[in-house]
């Protein structure tokens, strides 16, 4: 509603009326008072009225009272309606405040030992857990240990968290991570008016084959042989290689790090990928077959050799023979050598023939050899390392 502030009001300007104003219609003047006497107080504004004949006539008796400034008259104000939303909002605010107070008392030291454990999981569920916040509720680790554990965090949230009551400085907890159920018992102690958790992170030693490079989860940290503090949960083992695609894969794709388990050793078992095994075996077979075509008594880089006979011609045109001829096809992968330097082993009766000085071909006696050929799967070299033993 628009309202005119008359000449007697400051500024003489239009202003917008608000709900609950004195008037529900446009009026001249403010607060029920006509600033210039233009008010209708039950009579014509200028003292002119109609007589019984219907003609207009001056009514002097009303002149003075009509033109005199009206004072003291207050227009009745419409009663203000109560807003039904006000008590509802007050109730909601009271309830919200109560919930907020309850939530605060269930977290941190204000909620006792159980509260500080709940706060611990709240921080862990942050995408990037705050080391400074953890330092406030953890003891026995040190700042460097807290930050190390924060770097070794698995991806995904901790869910279905159940925190039991403290008893004799122990708080039982249950939680899930990547659908895997974990149970633990956290040690807590009173520090002044606050509760703190004692050494909640496990110190993990990853046991893997030498030179095996991998990362755990999304941390981007290459695993080290030295013990490290880890946050609890399921970690995905991610193979790495400095020469391209990793030639191996974990036997078990994940490892599970317990909560508050002290020092633990977790093995990382690896196996060659199908492609890496196929490529490596082909290199060994090819290399052995090339050795058989060598016409020297001591072929370089091969698993067999012979002392040059005194009657051998120059050149001797040596011919090497394996019996059976397909002995290499029976080669078996040697346990413990994969995946970075796999070795294949087989047995064969090796012999040779050569030209004598009178140009006749003479055959040697056969020697039973156990032959082993090893090759790198990381692409550093295609050379096969051979070993032949009687």
C-alpha positions in Angstrom: 0.0 0.0 0.0 1.4 3.5 -0.9 1.0 6.3 1.6 1.4 10.0 1.2 3.3 11.8 3.8 1.7 15.2 3.7 3.3 18.6 3.7 3.5 18.5 7.5 5.7 15.3 7.3 9.4 15.3 6.8 10.4 15.3 3.1 6.8 15.3 1.8 7.5 12.0 -0.1 5.8 8.8 -1.0 6.5 5.8 1.2 5.4 2.3 1.0 3.1 1.2 3.8 3.8 -1.9 5.7 1.5 -4.7 7.0 -0.1 -3.5 10.2 -0.2 0.2 9.3 -3.0 2.3 10.7 -4.9 2.5 7.4 -5.9 0.0 4.9 -6.8 2.6 2.4 -5.1 5.7 0.9 -5.6 8.6 3.4 -4.5 12.2 3.7 -2.3 12.8 6.7 -0.5 10.6 9.2 -1.5 8.8 12.4 -5.2 9.6 12.0 -4.7 13.4 12.0 -5.5 15.7 9.1 -2.5 18.1 8.9 -4.6 20.9 7.2 -8.0 20.2 8.6 -9.3 18.2 5.6 -11.0 15.5 7.5 -14.5 14.1 7.4 -15.8 13.8 10.9 -19.2 12.7 10.0 -19.9 15.9 7.9 -19.1 17.4 4.5 -15.4 18.6 4.2 -16.3 22.2 3.4 -19.5 22.6 5.4 -21.8 22.3 2.4 -24.6 19.9 2.6 -27.9 19.1 0.9 -31.2 20.3 2.4 -34.5 18.5 2.3 -35.2 19.9 -1.1 -32.0 18.3 -2.5 -30.3 21.7 -3.2 -27.0 22.7 -2.0 -26.8 25.3 0.7 -24.3 26.8 3.0 -24.4 25.6 6.6 -22.7 28.4 8.6 -23.2 26.5 11.9 -20.7 23.9 10.7 -18.2 26.3 9.1 -16.0 26.9 12.1 -15.8 23.4 13.2 -15.1 22.2 9.7 -12.2 24.5 9.0 -10.7 24.4 12.4 -7.7 22.0 12.6 -8.8 18.8 14.0 -6.8 17.7 17.0 -6.7 14.7 19.2 -8.7 12.5 16.9 -7.3 9.1 16.4 -8.5 6.8 13.7 -9.2 3.4 15.1 -6.4 0.9 14.1 -7.2 -2.5 12.8 -6.1 -5.2 15.3 -2.9 -6.9 14.3 -3.3 -10.6 13.5 -1.0 -13.0 15.4 1.4 -14.8 13.0 0.8 -18.6 13.5 4.3 -19.3 12.2 6.1 -17.6 15.1 5.5 -20.2 17.8 6.3 -23.0 15.3 9.6 -21.3 14.4 10.4 -20.9 18.1 9.8 -24.6 18.7 11.9 -25.6 15.7 14.7 -23.3 16.9 14.6 -24.8 20.4 14.7 -28.4 19.0 17.5 -27.5 16.6 19.5 -26.0 19.4 18.9 -29.1 21.5 20.1 -31.4 18.7 23.2 -29.2 18.2 24.0 -29.4 21.9 23.6 -33.2 21.8 25.8 -33.5 18.8 28.5 -31.5 20.3 28.4 -33.5 23.5 28.8 -36.7 21.5 31.9 -35.5 19.7 35.3 -34.6 21.1 36.4 -34.6 24.7 33.0 -33.1 25.7 31.5 -36.5 24.9 34.0 -38.4 27.0 36.0 -41.4 25.7 33.3 -42.4 23.3 33.0 -38.8 22.0 36.7 -38.6 21.2 36.6 -41.9 19.3 33.6 -40.6 17.2 35.5 -37.4 16.5 38.5 -39.6 15.4 36.4 -41.3 12.7 34.8 -38.0 11.7 38.3 -36.7 10.9 39.3 -39.9 9.1 36.3 -39.6 6.9 37.5 -36.2 5.6 38.9 -36.4 2.1 42.1 -34.9 3.5 42.3 -35.7 7.2 43.7 -32.8 9.2 46.9 -33.6 10.9 46.5 -30.7 13.3 43.1 -31.9 14.4 44.3 -35.5 14.8 47.2 -34.2 17.0 44.7 -32.8 19.4 43.1 -36.1 20.1 46.0 -38.6 19.6 49.0 -39.4 21.8 52.0 -41.6 21.6 52.6 -41.0 17.8 54.0 -37.5 17.4 53.3 -35.0 14.7 55.5 -36.7 12.0 53.7 -40.0 12.7 50.3 -38.4 12.4 51.2 -36.8 9.0 52.7 -40.1 7.8 49.5 -42.0 8.6 47.4 -39.2 6.9 49.5 -39.8 3.7 48.8 -43.5 3.9 45.1 -43.3 3.8 42.9 -45.7 1.8 40.2 -44.4 -0.5 36.6 -44.6 0.5 34.7 -43.8 3.7 34.4 -45.6 7.0 30.8 -46.7 7.5 28.6 -48.5 10.0 30.7 -47.2 12.8 29.8 -48.6 16.3 31.6 -47.2 19.3 31.2 -49.0 22.7 31.5 -47.7 26.2 34.9 -47.1 27.7 36.0 -49.7 30.3 39.4 -49.8 31.9 40.8 -47.5 29.3 39.6 -49.5 26.4 36.9 -48.6 23.8 35.6 -51.3 21.5 34.8 -50.2 17.9 33.4 -51.8 14.8 33.3 -50.3 11.3 33.3 -51.2 7.7 35.6 -50.1 4.9 35.1 -51.2 1.3 32.4 -53.7 2.6 35.0 -55.3 4.8 34.2 -55.6 8.5 36.8 -54.4 11.0 36.9 -54.7 14.8 39.4 -53.2 17.2 39.9 -52.0 20.7 41.2 -48.5 21.1 43.3 -47.5 24.1 42.2 -44.2 25.6 43.4 -42.1 28.5 42.4 -38.9 30.3 44.7 -36.0 29.7 43.6 -33.3 32.1 39.9 -32.7 31.2 40.3 -34.2 27.8 40.4 -37.8 26.5 43.0 -38.9 24.0 43.5 -42.1 21.9 46.8 -43.9 22.4 48.6 -45.0 19.2 45.5 -45.8 17.0 47.6 -46.4 13.8 49.3 -49.7 13.0 52.9 -49.8 12.0 53.0 -51.8 8.8 55.9 -53.5 7.1 55.2 -54.5 3.5 56.9 -57.7 2.6 57.5 -58.0 -1.1 59.9 -59.5 -3.6 63.1 -57.4 -4.1 62.7 -54.6 -6.6 58.9 -55.0 -6.8 57.5 -51.5 -7.2 53.9 -50.6 -6.3 51.7 -48.0 -4.7 48.8 -48.5 -2.3 45.5 -47.0 -3.0 45.2 -43.4 -4.2 47.9 -42.0 -2.0 50.5 -42.0 -4.8 53.1 -43.1 -2.4 55.5 -45.8 -3.6 55.6 -48.5 -0.9 58.8 -48.7 1.1 60.4 -51.7 2.8 60.7 -49.7 6.0 57.8 -49.8 8.6 55.3 -47.0 8.1 52.1 -45.8 9.9 48.9 -46.5 8.0 45.3 -45.5 8.5 43.1 -48.6 8.8 41.2 -50.1 5.9 41.4 -51.8 2.6 44.2 -50.7 0.2 44.4 -51.6 -3.5 47.8 -52.7 -4.6 48.8 -50.8 -7.8 51.8 -52.3 -9.7 54.3 -49.8 -11.1 57.2 -50.1 -13.6 59.8 -47.5 -14.7 59.7 -48.9 -18.3 56.0 -48.8 -19.1 53.2 -51.2 -18.2 54.0 -53.3 -15.1 54.8 -57.0 -16.1 53.1 -58.2 -12.9 49.9 -58.2 -10.9 49.2 -58.9 -7.3 48.0 -62.4 -6.4 45.6 -60.7 -4.0 44.5 -57.3 -5.3 44.1 -55.7 -1.9 45.6 -55.7 1.6 43.8 -55.0 4.8 45.4 -52.8 7.4 44.0 -53.3 10.9 43.3 -50.5 13.4 45.5 -50.1 16.5 47.3 -53.5 15.9 50.8 -52.4 16.8 53.5 -53.7 14.4 52.2 -55.9 11.6 53.8 -57.5 8.5 51.7 -57.7 5.3 53.0 -59.8 2.4 52.6 -58.6 -1.2 52.5 -61.6 -3.5 53.0 -61.1 -7.2 52.6 -63.0 -10.4 53.4 -62.2 -14.0 50.7 -61.0 -16.3 49.7 -63.3 -19.1 51.3 -61.1 -21.7 54.6 -60.7 -19.7 54.9 -64.5 -19.2 54.2 -65.2 -22.9 56.8 -62.6 -24.1 59.5 -63.8 -21.6 59.1 -67.4 -22.5 59.3 -66.6 -26.2 62.6 -64.9 -25.6 64.1 -67.9 -23.8 62.9 -70.3 -26.5 64.3 -68.1 -29.3 67.6 -67.7 -27.6 68.1 -71.4 -27.0 67.3 -72.2 -30.6 69.8 -69.6 -31.8 72.4 -71.2 -29.6 71.9 -74.5 -31.4 72.8 -72.9 -34.7 76.1 -71.6 -33.4 79.1 -73.3 -35.1 81.6 -72.7 -32.3 82.8 -75.0 -29.6 82.2 -72.2 -27.0 79.1 -70.3 -28.3 78.9 -66.9 -26.5 75.9 -66.5 -24.1 74.7 -70.1 -24.4 74.2 -72.9 -21.8 76.6 -75.4 -23.4 80.3 -75.5 -24.5 83.0 -77.9 -25.3 86.8 -78.0 -25.3 88.2 -77.9 -28.8 89.5 -81.3 -29.9 93.1 -81.5 -31.1 92.0 -83.0 -34.5 89.4 -80.3 -35.2 89.7 -78.6 -38.5 89.7 -74.8 -39.0 86.8 -74.0 -39.3 85.4 -77.0 -37.5 81.8 -76.3 -38.5 80.4 -77.5 -35.2 76.8 -78.7 -35.0 75.0 -78.8 -31.7 72.2 -81.3 -31.0 69.7 -81.4 -28.1 67.9 -84.6 -27.4 65.0 -84.6 -27.5 65.0 -81.9 -30.2 62.0 -80.2 -28.6 63.4 -80.2 -25.1 63.0 -76.5 -24.7 59.2 -76.9 -25.1 59.1 -78.8 -21.8 60.7 -75.9 -19.9 59.0 -75.1 -16.6 58.9 -71.8 -14.8 61.2 -71.8 -11.8 59.4 -71.0 -8.5 60.4 -67.7 -6.8 61.9 -66.2 -9.9 58.9 -64.4 -11.3 57.7 -61.8 -12.0 60.7 -59.4 -12.7 63.3 -62.0 -13.7 61.5 -65.2 -14.5 63.5 -68.4 -15.3 62.6 -71.5 -17.2 64.3 -74.8 -16.6 64.5 -78.1 -18.6 66.8 -81.1 -19.2 68.4 -82.3 -22.4 71.2 -84.6 -23.6 73.6 -82.2 -25.4 76.1 -83.4 -28.0 78.0 -82.0 -31.0 79.8 -83.0 -34.2 82.7 -81.3 -36.0 85.0 -81.6 -39.0 88.4 -83.1 -38.5 91.5 -82.1 -40.3 91.0 -84.9 -42.9 87.4 -83.4 -43.5 85.6 -86.2 -41.8 82.8 -85.5 -39.3 83.2 -86.8 -35.8 80.5 -87.0 -33.1 81.0 -86.3 -29.4 79.4 -88.3 -26.6 76.2 -86.9 -25.2 76.1 -85.1 -21.8 73.0 -84.7 -19.7 72.5 -81.0 -18.7 70.0 -79.2 -16.6 69.5 -75.9 -18.4 68.1 -72.7 -16.9 67.4 -69.5 -18.9 66.4 -66.2 -17.2 65.2 -62.9 -18.7 64.1 -59.5 -17.5 60.4 -58.7 -17.9 60.9 -54.9 -17.3 62.4 -54.3 -20.7 65.9 -53.4 -19.6 67.4 -56.1 -21.9 66.2 -58.9 -24.2 69.3 -60.9 -23.4 68.8 -64.3 -21.8 71.1 -65.3 -19.0 71.9 -69.1 -19.4 73.2 -71.7 -17.1 73.9 -75.3 -17.8 74.8 -77.8 -15.1 75.7 -81.5 -15.4 
